[in-house]
Amino acid sequence: MQNLPRNIGRLIAIARVFARYDVIAPLIELGLVPPWLRPAHWIAGRNREGLRPGERLSRAARELGPAFIKMGQALATRADLVGEEIAADLAHLQDRLPPVSGAEARGVIETEFGQPVAALFTAFDDDAVAAASIAQVHFAVTTAGKPVAVKVLRPGIEKVFARDLDLFTWLADLAERTQPRLRRLKPREVVATLARTITFEMDLRLEAAAAAELARNFADDPGFRVPRVDWQLTGKRVLTIERVDGMRIDDREALLAAGRDVRAVLVNAASSFFNQVFRDGFFHADMHPGNLFVAPDNAIVAVDFGIMGRLDRRTRYFLADMLLGFLSGDYRRVAEVHFEAGYVPPHQSIDAFTQACRSIGEPLLGRPLSEISLGRLLAQLFEITEQFDMETQPQLLLLQKTMLLAEGVGRRLDPTVNMWELAQPLIEAWMRENRGPEARLRQGLETVAQAVTQLPRLIVGLGRVSTDLAEGGLKLHPDSLRELTDALRRRGGVALWLPWLLVAVLIAALLLK
């Protein structure tokens, strides 16, 4: 509790900003602060500018600094918690802060590499072209004559985040202890996820690695490109990549004036997003328009890889089955996959959850894919989860946020076209390959094959069992037995019963000798 005085002092400073922007009332309504703070709303200045609650929260977050901007962006993905209007306003929250001086940026670079900037670059623009909450970007030219973009962490940013993350951790712990209804939302885990994300973003070597992985995944795809990393000029606090030659993806008028094919851009955006999520399970999770550019050949060029999402194969299959169930009207199957994935506790009624899913899916049934927002579908699904004790799934929240961003970009380019309609051939092909009858048979055979590969080890183990039995008994520690059982259970149906069947056969053979 040694940080209690500092946290209390920080809370007082935060309260003053909240009062200035009159955001206490909406926070009370959202259940994010206790009702006994309502007198502070009476004391606070009224909303004289006629701003919506989400707009006021956004302005307060900007003033409170980068950690609150990040928290605002996280809340923008929780329409089930804050409501559609506030989530939409917070989604416009940009990581825009006044940049540090060029001299300070040069100091970071020189400290990182132990050399003067002049020895690393033949030209370095002191004016930042972009300034975000954690870092800012400068244009430069390497000694090899290559135009590059240099991303530099803000000096002292680690201390700023450490102070507020300590506060968030304290508040999350307080919320879980005093507000039982908020435990489902896992405030501690949300803060821990935020802390991990920020830690990742503050090591630019990790961002460089993410860019390299994404580039490798799309090495053979001409519709999506990732700038090359200059590893010799990249370190923990500095990232150097090739300079992007392209136009912002949301500048429709400029794209048309330059002769870009907007529909081709949309096709590239839809296919690249689908491939990231379902084919690779590794996706750019901060796809706002400032991070996406259009090259002269209509290819999408992405930048800023500090926030990336991952989905394992099991989660991708869950998503595929869920979306297929919604689009086909099989709400029972939608409910079943939620229970099978463990997202809804087994004590809940599958019939009641099926009915709740139907309330979401019926308005979609029969409508063309072009009129369906998959991001909104996920958001509506999260809205009904509280009554079924469905716990927060951080990876799905990140995906929902990314889907909404992608759909928003698509609407800006062409309001008459839905990107999921453009991706429909890819969706159908992936479904056939991964979730169709042939795919399920192939996956079953793969499971059997995996079990068979374990037979030699199993037979050796059975030989030892028979020796132990002959020598007077077999001693198996309970922890070993538990680990063995868990390992077999994780291998699925066939892998669970096949080894034990073999055990029974071999033991019977030994006894009948």
N, C-alpha and C positions, 0 to 999 in steps of 0.2 A: 504493500500500500504506500510505498515511498513516493509514488507519482500522484497520489491523491490530491495534494494541494495544487500541483500543476494542472491536473485534469479539471479541478473545480474552477481555477482561473480561466482555463480555456473555455469552459462551459459558459462562464459569465460573458466572455468576449463574443461567443457564438450567439448567446441570447440577445445581446445588443444588436447584432446584425439581423437576427430574426425579427426583432421588434421593429427595426428600421424598415424592413420590407413586408411587415405584417404577414409573416408566414406561420405564426404559431397556431392560428385557428385551423388552417387546412391540415397541419400536422396532427392536431388533436382529433380532427375528423377521421384521419387515416389511421389513428391508433398508434402513431409513432412517438408521441409524447403523452404523458399522463394528463387527464382532465384537470387536475388541480393547477395546471399552468394557465388555465383560462383567464385568470385575472391579469396575467402578463399581456394577453391580447387586448384587454380593455385599456391597459396603460399604454400599449404601443400605439404608434401613429397609424391612422387609418390608411387604407389603400387609395391614396389620392390620385393615382395615375390610371385607375380603372383596369389594372392588369389582372389576368387570370391567375389562379393559385399556382399553376405550374410555371408561369412566367416569373412570378415573384420568387419561387423556390430556385429557379435558374439563376436569377440575379444574385440572390444571397449566396449560392454556391460559388459563383464567380468571385465574389468579394472575399469569401472565406479561404479560398486557395485551392491548390491542385487536388488534395485528398478529397475535398467536398465535391469538386467537379467530377472526380471518378465515381464517388458515391452517387451523385446525381445521374450519371450515365448508367450505373447499375440499376437504379430505381426505374429508369426509363424502360427497362426490360420487364418490369413487374407490373403490368397493367392490372393483374389480378389483385395487387396490393394497393396501388395508388390510383387506379381508374384510368380509362382510356385518354381522357383529356389531359390530365397531368403527365401521363407517360409520353404523350405526343409532344408536349411542351418541353419536357426534359430531354427528349430525343434530339432537340435542336441545340442542346447545350454543347458548345464547342470548346475544345481545349485551347482557348485563345487567351494568352497573357502577354503583357508587355515583355519584349525580349530583353535579355541581358546585353550588355555592350559587346561590340566586336572584340575589344581588348580582353574582356573576361572569357569569351569563347576561345580566343587564341591561347589564353593561359591554361585552359582545360586541355587543349590539344597538346601544348608543349609539355605539360606535366605528364600526360598519358604516354607520350612517345620519347620524352627526354631530348627533344630536338626543337629548334626554332621552326615556326610555321614556314618560313621562307625556304627551309631545307626540305620540306615535305611537299609544298605546293608552289608552283610558279605564280599563281594568282589565288587570292582568297578574299571574298567579298565580306566586309565587316557587317554589312546590313543583312540581317536574317530574312530569308524569304518566307519562313513559317516559324511561328513560336507557339509551342504547346505547353501543357502543364509540366512535363518532365524534361523535355529537350527542345532544341530549336535547330533549324537547318540553314546552312550557308552554302552558296555555290562556290566552287573552286575549280582549279585546273591542276592536275598532277604534274610532276616533273617529266612524265612521259607524254604530256600534252593531252591527256584525256579529261574532258569536262565531267565533273563529279558533283554530287550533293553530299555534304558533310553534316551528319547529325551529331550534335554535341549536348551532353547532359548539362542541365543548369547547375551552377556551383551551389553546393550545400543542399541540394534537393533531398538527399537521403535523410538529413535531420528534420526537414519540414514534414516529410511523410512519417518518419518514426514518431514524431510528437502526436500527430493526429491518429495514426493507426493504434497507438497506445490508448488514446481516448476511445476510439471505436470499439476496441476489445473490451475495455471496461464497461462501456454502455451495453454492448451485446451480452456480456455476462449478467449485467443488471437486468436486462430485458428478459432473459431466459429464466432468471430466478423469481422475478416479480410478475411477469405476464405470461402465464401458461399458454394462452392462445397463440402467442407468437413463436412458441417452440417449434411448431410445424415448419416455420419459415427458416429455421436454423440460423439465427443471427450470428452465432459464433462462427459457424462454417462459412457464412457469407463473408464475414470480415476476414477470416483466414484465407478464403479464395482471393479476396481483394488484395491481401498482403502478398500472396504468392504472385499474383499478376503484376503488382507493382515491382516486386523484387526482380521478376523476369524482365520487365521493361527497363529497369535501371542497370541492367548488364547488357550492353549493346552487342556483345559477342553472341548472346543467346538469340537476339533478334536477327543477327546476321545468319546464324545457323538455321533459323526458321525460314528466312528468305531463300537460302540455298536448298532446303528440303522442298519447298514449294516449287522452286524453279526446276528441280529434278523431276518432280511429279508431272510437270507440264512441258518437259523438254521436247516432246513430239507434237505439241498442240500449238498451231500458229495463231490461234485466236486469243491466247492469254500469255502474257510475258511478265517476268520478274527481273528487275535490274540486277546486273552482276555486282557482286560484293568485291571490293578491293580489300582483301584480307591483310595486306601489308600495311594498310592505313586504317585498320579497325582494331579497337581495343575495348576495354570495359566501359569507357566513357565517351568513346568516339566510334561512329560507324560511317564508312565511306562507301557509297554505291555509285554506279554510273548515273549520269543525269538523264532524266526522262524527257523524251521529245514527244510531247502529246498535249492534248487539250482536256480540260476538266470534263468529266463525263456528264455533268449536269448542265453544261452550257449548250443547250439544244440549238439556240440561234447561231452561235459561233460554229458549231459542228456542221450545221446545214450550209452556212456561208462558205465553209472551207471544203465543201463537197463530200463530207463524210456520209456514209450510208447508215442512217440511224437504225434501220431494222437489222442490218448486219451486226451493228454494235450490240443490239439487244440479244441477238442469237448468241454472240460470243459471251456476253455477260451471263445469260441463262445456262449455257452449257458448262462454262467454267465453274459457276457456283455449284451446279449439280454434281460435277465431277469431284470437286473438292470435298463435298459433304458425303456423298454416297460411294463414289469410287475409291477415294483415298482416305476418308475419315480424318482429314486434316485441312482446316479451312481458315481463311482470313476472316477474323471475327470483328474487324473494325472497318467495314466496307462503306464508310460514308463517302460522299462525292469528292471530298478533298483528297482521298487516298486512291482514287481511280482516275486514270487518264486514257484517252483514246489516241492511238498511234495513227499515222497517215494511212495504214492499211486496214483500219477499223479494229485492230486488235486492242484488247484491254491490257493496260499496263498498271500493275498495282504497286503501291509503296506503303511504308510504315507497317512493319510486321511484328510490332510489340505485343499485340493481342491476337493470339491464334487459338483456335478451338480444335479439340480432338474428339472423335467418336469411335469407340471400338466396334468391331463387327457385330456384336450382339445388339448394341444400341441402334446401329444402322438397320438391322433386320427388324427390330422393334418399330422403328419409325416407318419403315416400308409397309409392314403389316398394318400399322395403325392408320396410315394415310390411305392405303388400299381399302381398308374396312370402311372408312368414312366415305370415300368416293363411290364405293359400291353399295352403300347402305347396310353393310353387315355390322351393326353396332354391337352385337354380341361378341363378334371377333375383336372389335376394338377394346371392349371391356376385358376380354380374356387375355390379350397381350399385355395389358396393364398389370393384371394379376400375375401372369407368368414372369414378367420382368421384375416383380417385387415392388413396383412403384405404388401400388395400392395394397394396404395390409390385408392379409387373408381373412381377418375377422369381419371385413366389410361385406355387404351384400353385392354379389355380382349382378343380380337382377336390377337393383337400384342404380348401380353404376352404369349398366346398359341403358337404362331409361335416361340418365343424365347425358350420356353420349348421344342418344337419339335427339335430345333437345338441341344439341349443337349441329348434328349432321343433317337433320331433316330440311332445314332451310337451304342446304347445299345440294340436296339430292336432285338430280336431273339438270342441274345447271352446268353449263360448259366450264371446262377448266379455266378458260380465259376470264371467268367472272369470280373465281375463287382465290382468296388470299390465304395461302398456307400459313403465313406468319400469324395472321389474325385467328386462324383455326386453332393454332397452338395456344395463343393468348386466351381464347375462350375456354379451351380445355383446362388451363391453369385456374381459371376463375371458379370452376366447380369443384376443385380438389379439396378445399378446406373441409367441406362436410364429410369427405371420405378419408381424412387423415393422410392424404398423399403428401409425402415429404418433398421438399424442394429438390429438384434435380438440376444442379448448376450447369451441367453440360447442355441440357435442353433449353435452359433460359438463354444461354449464350447463342445457341442456334436460332431460337425464336427472334432474338434481337437482330441477328445477322440476316435472317429471312426478311424481316420488316424493312431493314435498310436496303436490301437488294430490291425488294418490291418497290420501295420508294424511288430508287434510282430509275427503275424501269418505267414508272409512271411519269417521271420527269421527261424521259426521252420520248415516249409515245404513250399518252393516256389511253389509247384505244387498244393497246396490245398488252397481254399478260405474259410475263416471262415464263411462267410455268407451262403455258400453252406451247411456247416455242421449245421448251425442254421436254415436251411430252414424248417424242420418239425415244429420247434417252431414258426417260423414266420407264417406259414400257419395256425397252430392251433390258434395262437393269433388273426390272421385276422378273422378267422371264428367266434371266440368267441366274438370279440369286434367290428368288422366292417362288418360282414355278414348280410344278411337280417334278420335272427332271432335276432341278436344282436341289430339291429336298431329298430326292433319292441319292444324288451324288454326295450331299452332305452326310447322309446316313452311312453310305459306303465309306466315306472318309473316316467317320467315327469308328467303324468296324476295323478299318485298316490301322488306325492308331492303336486300337486295342490289340490287334494281332502283333504289331511291332513290339508290344510289351511282353509277348509270350516267352521269348528266351529268358528274360530276366525273371519272369514269374516261375518258369520251370526250375531255374537255378534256386530260387527261393524255396520252392516246394521240396527240392532235394534236401535243403537244410532243415525244413520242417520235419521231413520224414526221419532225418538223423536225430533231431531233438526229441521226436516222439519215441524213437527207439531207445534213447538214452534216459528216458524217464520223465519226459514232459517238455512242454513248450512254454517259455516265459516271454510274454509280450507286455511291455509297459503300456498302461492306459493311454498315455499321450501318443505313443506310436500308433496304437489302434485308432485313436481319434483322427490323427493326421492321415492315416491310410484310408479311412472311411471318407473323409472330406475330399481327398484327392480323387477317389473313385467317383464320388458324387458329382464332382465338377466335370467329369468326362461325359456325362450325359447317360441316356438310357442304356444303349447297347454296351458301352464301356463299363457301366455299373454292374450289369448282371453277367456278362460274358466271363470275366476273370473268375467270379465266384462259381460259375458253372464248371469251369475248368478245374478249379480247386476241388470241387466235390467229386468230379470224375477221377482225378488223379489220386485223391485220398481213398476213394472206393477201390481203385486198382491196387493200391498199396495194401489195403486191408484184406483183399481177396487173394493175395499171393499165396 
